């Protein structure tokens, strides 16, 4: 990147994505047992696992294209940041992958992971 070009506008920085996992984030399996809290605009956040979004009860539902999302679906799957983070923290310990739980992974992988 060239440093001799002056910026033409102000630069803005904001967090738009959080990762929540019951495994240490450095653990080799953490990605399989993590949720993300992602900004969706207008002060609303989604709790995601891949292409699925959780509702307030922790039930995951496929997130369709924006033009296909009904108002009722959005109301059930969008939260303020504090609520979204609390939901992700509540649900992360219960995640499973290929029949394995967080406890199974912690019990069967070496400590250095």
C-alpha angles and dihedrals in degrees: 000000000000116000096196094076114088116225113251096207141026117276120232128197128193138159111248102166135045127184119216120189138160087215123070106270089236091058112113091234097044094104091060092051101042137101125204127217106211132189112241099180135261092061092300127127134194128213105221143187105185108304092344125095125203124229123214090277092054094252112145122223131179113263106228127200113298093250090056098051114108120217090246091054091049092048090053096045105038126077143169112266097259092051093046093050092047091050092050092048090049094049102038097080091056098053118123133194123193090344094308124120129208088257091053091052094047091048096049106039126078117260094243089071 
